[in-house]
Amino acid sequence: MFRDNFLYKMIKPNIKISVAAGVLKSIESIVDILLPLIMAKIIDEGIKKQNTEYLFYSGVIMISLIIIAYTSSIGCSYFSVKGAQNLGADLRETVFSKIQFFNFNQLNQFSQTSLIRRATKDIDQIILMYMMSTRVALRIVVTILGAIFMVLYIDFQLALIFLFFLPICIFLIYFYMKKSTILFINVQKKLDKISQIIKENLSGIRVVRALAKEEIEKNKFDAYSTEFTEEAIRAENIMTSKIPFLNLIMNIAIAGIIWFGGNKVSLGNLKIGEVIALINYLTMIIFLLTPLY
């Protein structure tokens, strides 16, 4: 059934490119996960013990890993963009060919503006989604799983703080994503209406002037433009309001890690570098989740 799916047929020619982009992005994410742990070892074994030889070799390892991550990121971007643009070209050709065989009922069902938007802007959104899935989404999944593993490896008790706040962040992201999606659908509908009004005015501008309806058309446009602006502001406010909540959750979690981690350090059950690594893993995940919607 999945193989008969339209989107699968479109993506199928670019599967190898997608896999290559995914592998390279996974390598970059794994390096990002390893760096805080290496930094923790540098603090505890190198700086604290004044072991210059350990500092040197650890620095060489970090630089090597950074070069690997940088190279992987460039490769991922190349394959991701190539696959996305190939997919976009195939979709545009398919949509254009489909429109050519529309009957009159189908042509009446969709306005010209709507068809143009579907063949251009909507496909651009699919291209963006494809690139986001091969770059951002995969990185988020690999980083979250890797960070959870590393936190459990460093200290199980402090990992409970980490695991308590992470589902709250994910729930907030889902809540705002669901709410903003509905609003942006309404925004898109109002934008289609504005585009239709502009098209009608341009095509019938001589009639409008002949009947002296400039003021009527202007008021009509202003009304739809105001509705669009208000809906867009509401959607943007919903999107941006999640950031303070995520920052609040992150700061509470960091305070908890510092408090309980500090007690463990004073008792000799945890090292300073490990506490810093835990904070780095937390901020890393929040940083990745914040741009979502």
C-alpha positions as semicolon CSV with decimal commas, in nm:
position;residue;x (nm);y (nm);z (nm)
1;M;0,000;0,000;0,000
2;F;0,280;0,240;0,093
3;R;0,452;0,173;-0,241
4;D;0,136;0,293;-0,418
5;N;0,145;0,618;-0,224
6;F;0,186;0,924;-0,449
7;L;0,445;1,094;-0,229
8;Y;0,649;0,773;-0,208
9;K;0,659;0,755;-0,587
10;M;0,787;1,113;-0,596
11;I;1,054;1,051;-0,330
12;K;1,163;0,709;-0,459
13;P;1,410;0,842;-0,723
14;N;1,585;1,041;-0,446
15;I;1,600;0,771;-0,177
16;K;1,977;0,721;-0,209
17;I;2,035;1,095;-0,183
18;S;1,805;1,111;0,121
19;V;1,988;0,824;0,293
20;A;2,325;0,990;0,227
21;A;2,198;1,317;0,376
22;G;2,058;1,131;0,677
23;V;2,380;0,941;0,744
24;L;2,592;1,257;0,725
25;K;2,352;1,448;0,953
26;S;2,361;1,157;1,201
27;I;2,742;1,173;1,207
28;E;2,727;1,546;1,279
29;S;2,475;1,489;1,559
30;I;2,683;1,212;1,718
31;V;2,985;1,443;1,723
32;D;2,773;1,713;1,890
33;I;2,674;1,459;2,155
34;L;3,033;1,352;2,222
35;L;3,177;1,704;2,258
36;P;3,020;1,791;2,600
37;L;3,147;1,462;2,746
38;I;3,498;1,528;2,613
39;M;3,484;1,879;2,755
40;A;3,383;1,734;3,093
41;K;3,686;1,504;3,085
42;I;3,910;1,798;2,994
43;I;3,785;1,994;3,296
44;D;3,811;1,704;3,542
45;E;4,122;1,526;3,415
46;G;4,313;1,803;3,239
47;I;4,247;2,146;3,391
48;K;4,178;2,034;3,748
49;K;4,479;1,801;3,760
50;Q;4,693;2,036;3,544
51;N;4,768;1,753;3,304
52;T;4,895;1,938;2,996
53;E;4,953;1,620;2,797
54;Y;4,589;1,516;2,846
55;L;4,478;1,866;2,747
56;F;4,682;1,850;2,426
57;Y;4,554;1,511;2,311
58;S;4,197;1,594;2,408
59;G;4,222;1,920;2,214
60;V;4,346;1,733;1,906
61;I;4,055;1,489;1,936
62;M;3,804;1,774;1,970
63;I;3,942;1,959;1,668
64;S;3,933;1,638;1,462
65;L;3,573;1,573;1,561
66;I;3,475;1,932;1,479
67;I;3,630;1,896;1,131
68;I;3,437;1,570;1,080
69;A;3,113;1,739;1,192
70;Y;3,176;2,038;0,965
71;T;3,246;1,816;0,664
72;S;2,938;1,603;0,736
73;S;2,723;1,915;0,766
74;I;2,837;2,044;0,427
75;G;2,776;1,704;0,267
76;C;2,432;1,677;0,425
77;S;2,337;2,024;0,301
78;Y;2,447;1,935;-0,054
79;F;2,252;1,608;-0,071
80;S;1,951;1,755;0,110
81;V;1,920;2,051;-0,129
82;K;1,978;1,830;-0,434
83;G;1,713;1,579;-0,326
84;A;1,465;1,853;-0,234
85;Q;1,502;2,039;-0,565
86;N;1,473;1,715;-0,763
87;L;1,154;1,637;-0,573
88;G;1,024;1,990;-0,635
89;A;1,090;1,966;-1,009
90;D;0,905;1,632;-1,031
91;L;0,611;1,766;-0,830
92;R;0,579;2,081;-1,042
93;E;0,579;1,878;-1,361
94;T;0,320;1,636;-1,218
95;V;0,091;1,912;-1,089
96;F;0,115;2,107;-1,416
97;S;0,033;1,795;-1,619
98;K;-0,260;1,715;-1,390
99;I;-0,407;2,065;-1,431
100;Q;-0,396;2,028;-1,812
101;F;-0,648;1,742;-1,789
102;F;-0,892;1,917;-1,552
103;N;-1,255;1,919;-1,668
104;F;-1,471;2,232;-1,641
105;N;-1,617;2,129;-1,304
106;Q;-1,268;2,088;-1,158
107;L;-1,158;2,421;-1,303
108;N;-1,459;2,588;-1,143
109;Q;-1,383;2,418;-0,811
110;F;-1,036;2,577;-0,789
111;S;-0,964;2,942;-0,865
112;Q;-0,672;3,033;-1,090
113;T;-0,495;3,191;-0,794
114;S;-0,537;2,871;-0,592
115;L;-0,398;2,655;-0,873
116;I;-0,100;2,887;-0,919
117;R;-0,029;2,875;-0,545
118;R;-0,046;2,495;-0,541
119;A;0,199;2,470;-0,830
120;T;0,444;2,719;-0,678
121;K;0,424;2,814;-0,311
122;D;0,276;2,485;-0,184
123;I;0,546;2,287;-0,362
124;D;0,807;2,520;-0,213
125;Q;0,665;2,428;0,129
126;I;0,701;2,057;0,047
127;I;1,062;2,120;-0,058
128;L;1,123;2,299;0,271
129;M;0,960;2,012;0,464
130;Y;1,182;1,761;0,282
131;M;1,496;1,955;0,371
132;M;1,377;2,000;0,730
133;S;1,314;1,626;0,765
134;T;1,657;1,528;0,632
135;R;1,841;1,795;0,828
136;V;1,656;1,936;1,130
137;A;1,411;1,657;1,220
138;L;1,671;1,379;1,198
139;R;1,919;1,584;1,398
140;I;1,661;1,642;1,672
141;V;1,580;1,270;1,700
142;V;1,944;1,156;1,705
143;T;2,049;1,433;1,945
144;I;1,765;1,370;2,192
145;L;1,826;0,994;2,200
146;G;2,202;1,043;2,227
147;A;2,170;1,307;2,498
148;I;1,938;1,084;2,703
149;F;2,190;0,799;2,678
150;M;2,477;1,027;2,782
151;V;2,284;1,174;3,076
152;L;2,197;0,825;3,200
153;Y;2,563;0,728;3,158
154;I;2,687;1,025;3,361
155;D;2,441;1,008;3,653
156;F;2,112;0,819;3,672
157;Q;1,961;1,029;3,954
158;L;2,023;1,363;3,782
159;A;1,898;1,207;3,460
160;L;1,556;1,181;3,626
161;I;1,540;1,564;3,634
162;F;1,629;1,563;3,267
163;L;1,366;1,301;3,184
164;F;1,100;1,481;3,389
165;F;1,127;1,812;3,203
166;L;1,182;1,672;2,852
167;P;0,824;1,539;2,804
168;I;0,689;1,874;2,926
169;C;0,890;2,053;2,656
170;I;0,773;1,808;2,389
171;F;0,410;1,851;2,499
172;L;0,441;2,230;2,477
173;I;0,589;2,202;2,128
174;Y;0,303;1,974;2,020
175;F;0,042;2,205;2,173
176;Y;0,175;2,516;1,999
177;M;0,229;2,326;1,674
178;K;-0,132;2,206;1,666
179;K;-0,275;2,546;1,753
180;S;-0,056;2,746;1,514
181;T;-0,123;2,505;1,225
182;I;-0,496;2,580;1,242
183;L;-0,429;2,953;1,249
184;F;-0,188;2,943;0,955
185;I;-0,441;2,749;0,747
186;N;-0,683;3,039;0,803
187;V;-0,406;3,287;0,720
188;Q;-0,342;3,105;0,392
189;K;-0,712;3,113;0,300
190;K;-0,731;3,487;0,363
191;L;-0,413;3,538;0,159
192;D;-0,573;3,347;-0,129
193;K;-0,873;3,578;-0,109
194;I;-0,650;3,888;-0,120
195;S;-0,465;3,746;-0,421
196;Q;-0,797;3,680;-0,593
197;I;-0,916;4,037;-0,530
198;I;-0,591;4,182;-0,670
199;K;-0,618;3,959;-0,978
200;E;-0,981;4,060;-1,036
201;N;-0,897;4,430;-1,002
202;L;-0,603;4,409;-1,241
203;S;-0,801;4,219;-1,504
204;G;-1,105;4,447;-1,471
205;I;-0,936;4,777;-1,393
206;R;-1,094;4,956;-1,691
207;V;-1,445;4,850;-1,584
208;V;-1,376;4,962;-1,226
209;R;-1,266;5,305;-1,346
210;A;-1,551;5,336;-1,593
211;L;-1,808;5,270;-1,319
212;A;-1,619;5,485;-1,067
213;K;-1,590;5,197;-0,819
214;E;-1,233;5,269;-0,710
215;E;-1,336;5,361;-0,355
216;I;-1,560;5,054;-0,319
217;E;-1,283;4,820;-0,436
218;K;-1,033;4,996;-0,211
219;N;-1,258;4,952;0,095
220;K;-1,315;4,588;-0,001
221;F;-0,941;4,526;-0,022
222;D;-0,875;4,710;0,306
223;A;-1,133;4,493;0,485
224;Y;-0,976;4,166;0,368
225;S;-0,626;4,300;0,430
226;T;-0,719;4,392;0,788
227;E;-0,863;4,043;0,849
228;F;-0,547;3,886;0,708
229;T;-0,322;4,108;0,923
230;E;-0,513;4,031;1,243
231;E;-0,508;3,655;1,176
232;A;-0,136;3,663;1,090
233;I;-0,058;3,856;1,410
234;R;-0,253;3,600;1,615
235;A;-0,061;3,313;1,454
236;E;0,277;3,480;1,508
237;N;0,191;3,560;1,871
238;I;0,104;3,196;1,934
239;M;0,434;3,088;1,779
240;T;0,653;3,330;1,974
241;S;0,475;3,285;2,309
242;K;0,620;2,935;2,344
243;I;0,977;3,064;2,379
244;P;0,936;3,218;2,729
245;F;0,775;2,895;2,854
246;L;1,056;2,681;2,715
247;N;1,316;2,915;2,865
248;L;1,139;2,897;3,202
249;I;1,139;2,517;3,195
250;M;1,505;2,511;3,092
251;N;1,610;2,748;3,372
252;I;1,418;2,547;3,634
253;A;1,580;2,226;3,509
254;I;1,927;2,386;3,512
255;A;1,868;2,512;3,866
256;G;1,770;2,160;3,972
257;I;2,080;2,007;3,811
258;I;2,308;2,267;3,973
259;W;2,143;2,221;4,315
260;F;2,144;1,842;4,329
261;G;2,462;1,814;4,123
262;G;2,641;2,055;4,358
263;N;2,547;1,838;4,655
264;K;2,683;1,532;4,476
265;V;3,006;1,716;4,392
266;S;3,053;1,819;4,757
267;L;3,006;1,455;4,859
268;G;3,252;1,337;4,595
269;N;2,990;1,138;4,402
270;L;3,006;1,358;4,092
271;K;3,264;1,573;3,915
272;I;3,231;1,940;3,819
273;G;3,284;1,867;3,449
274;E;3,002;1,612;3,454
275;V;2,760;1,870;3,597
276;I;2,858;2,109;3,318
277;A;2,806;1,831;3,062
278;L;2,454;1,767;3,196
279;I;2,368;2,136;3,161
280;N;2,512;2,138;2,807
281;Y;2,296;1,841;2,706
282;L;1,986;2,011;2,843
283;T;2,051;2,342;2,666
284;M;2,138;2,154;2,348
285;I;1,796;1,989;2,335
286;I;1,605;2,307;2,424
287;F;1,801;2,493;2,155
288;L;1,697;2,233;1,896
289;L;1,331;2,225;2,003
290;T;1,277;2,602;2,023
291;P;1,271;2,676;1,644
292;L;0,995;2,419;1,587
293;Y;0,688;2,619;1,492
